[in-house]
Amino acid sequence: MFKILFALHLLTAIFAIGPLVHAATTASRGLRTADAGATASAARTVTLYSYVSVVVVVFGFGVMSSKAPWNPDENVASFSDPYIWISVLLWFVAVGLALVVIAPALEAATAKITAGEAVDAAIGKVAASGGIVGLIFAGIVFLMVYKPGS
């Protein structure tokens, strides 16, 4: 069961977190070119994959709760392991930024672009937030691979 859950966790991380990070980090391009279609698409992608990323966490908890293949008497990990709870906290921050800052800014910018208004003020906010989201998920990968504190 461990291998199945681990494979599902990795696959959902690749196919859910990857598009989320891509959309978040490249969304400012649509703002710079005043492309309403691109900003609307980026807003939808960021929102959708933020919610889909919950599946990654669910499979991660499944992996963590599985019996360790190297020692059937213990679980793979525990929520009290620092790399686990820090990763979950970082995930909340990243998804929070995506849903509370990036997606609403892109939706507002789409409306402004459609109305013919300038969106220069949103470029920095979206670009910086998208970069932070990307760095946070890179940090989560680091924590999951190196498991500091365990």
C-alpha distance (Angstrom), angle and dihedral (degrees) to the residues before:
residue distance angle dihedral
M1 . . .
F2 3.80 . .
K3 3.81 93.0 .
I4 3.80 93.4 48.6
L5 3.80 93.2 48.8
F6 3.81 91.4 44.1
A7 3.82 91.4 51.3
L8 3.81 91.2 47.9
H9 3.81 90.6 47.9
L10 3.81 91.5 51.8
L11 3.80 94.3 43.9
T12 3.78 93.9 49.5
A13 3.80 90.1 45.7
I14 3.79 90.4 54.2
F15 3.80 96.9 42.6
A16 3.83 98.1 38.5
I17 3.78 106.1 31.0
G18 3.81 93.5 38.6
P19 3.83 95.5 61.1
L20 3.81 90.9 40.5
V21 3.80 92.6 54.9
H22 3.80 92.2 42.1
A23 3.80 93.3 51.4
A24 3.80 93.0 43.7
T25 3.79 94.8 48.7
T26 3.82 97.0 43.7
A27 3.82 100.1 37.9
S28 3.78 93.2 96.4
R29 3.81 88.9 66.7
G30 3.80 89.2 70.6
L31 3.79 89.5 50.0
R32 3.81 93.3 50.5
T33 3.82 91.1 51.2
A34 3.83 93.3 40.1
D35 3.81 90.5 -126.0
A36 3.82 107.7 162.0
G37 3.80 92.1 -170.5
A38 3.79 92.1 54.6
T39 3.80 94.3 46.9
A40 3.81 92.4 46.9
S41 3.80 90.6 48.6
A42 3.80 92.0 47.7
A43 3.82 91.1 49.5
R44 3.82 91.1 51.9
T45 3.80 92.4 45.8
V46 3.80 93.7 48.6
T47 3.79 91.6 48.3
L48 3.80 96.2 44.8
Y49 3.79 96.7 46.5
S50 3.79 92.7 43.3
Y51 3.79 87.9 61.7
V52 3.81 93.3 40.5
S53 3.82 89.3 54.0
V54 3.81 87.2 73.4
V55 3.82 86.3 75.9
V56 3.82 89.3 60.1
V57 3.80 89.8 55.0
V58 3.81 92.3 46.6
F59 3.81 91.9 52.5
G60 3.80 88.8 44.3
F61 3.79 90.6 56.6
G62 3.79 87.8 48.0
V63 3.80 90.5 54.0
M64 3.79 91.2 45.7
S65 3.81 91.9 51.4
S66 3.81 94.7 47.1
K67 3.76 121.9 105.3
A68 3.78 109.7 -97.4
P69 3.81 111.3 -107.0
W70 3.81 89.0 -143.8
N71 3.82 92.5 52.7
P72 3.83 118.5 16.4
D73 3.81 90.5 -164.4
E74 3.82 93.4 69.5
N75 3.79 138.6 48.6
V76 3.79 121.9 -112.6
A77 3.80 92.1 -111.1
S78 3.77 143.4 -22.6
F79 3.79 131.0 -127.2
S80 3.80 86.7 -119.9
D81 3.82 89.6 65.6
P82 3.81 105.0 106.1
Y83 3.80 95.4 -131.7
I84 3.81 90.6 55.9
W85 3.78 100.5 50.0
I86 3.81 93.3 38.7
S87 3.82 89.3 52.3
V88 3.80 91.4 50.2
L89 3.80 90.6 48.3
L90 3.82 90.8 49.4
W91 3.82 90.1 48.1
F92 3.83 89.7 54.6
V93 3.81 90.1 50.6
A94 3.82 93.2 48.3
V95 3.80 94.4 46.8
G96 3.79 89.9 43.7
L97 3.80 90.9 54.3
A98 3.78 90.7 47.2
L99 3.81 95.1 49.0
V100 3.81 100.6 34.2
V101 3.81 102.4 35.4
I102 3.81 113.8 16.0
A103 3.82 103.6 38.6
P104 3.84 95.8 44.3
A105 3.81 91.4 45.6
L106 3.79 90.3 51.3
E107 3.80 92.4 47.2
A108 3.81 91.4 50.1
A109 3.80 90.3 46.4
T110 3.81 90.8 51.0
A111 3.80 89.7 55.4
K112 3.81 91.4 47.6
I113 3.80 93.4 47.6
T114 3.79 90.2 49.5
A115 3.81 89.2 50.8
G116 3.80 90.5 49.6
E117 3.80 95.2 -110.9
A118 3.81 126.8 138.3
V119 3.81 120.0 -100.1
D120 3.81 100.0 -171.2
A121 3.80 92.3 122.0
A122 3.81 92.2 60.9
I123 3.80 96.4 52.0
G124 3.80 96.1 78.5
K125 3.78 94.3 43.2
V126 3.80 94.1 50.2
A127 3.81 94.2 41.8
A128 3.80 93.9 48.5
S129 3.80 94.0 44.3
G130 3.80 91.4 46.8
G131 3.79 90.9 50.7
I132 3.79 91.2 49.6
V133 3.81 90.7 50.2
G134 3.81 89.5 52.2
L135 3.79 92.4 48.9
I136 3.80 92.1 47.5
F137 3.80 92.4 53.7
A138 3.82 89.9 46.7
G139 3.81 87.3 53.3
I140 3.79 90.7 50.6
V141 3.81 90.4 52.7
F142 3.80 89.1 50.6
L143 3.81 91.2 50.9
M144 3.80 93.0 47.3
V145 3.80 93.6 48.9
Y146 3.80 101.1 41.5
K147 3.83 98.3 30.7
P148 3.81 96.5 -155.6
G149 3.78 113.4 -157.8
S150 3.78 96.1 29.1
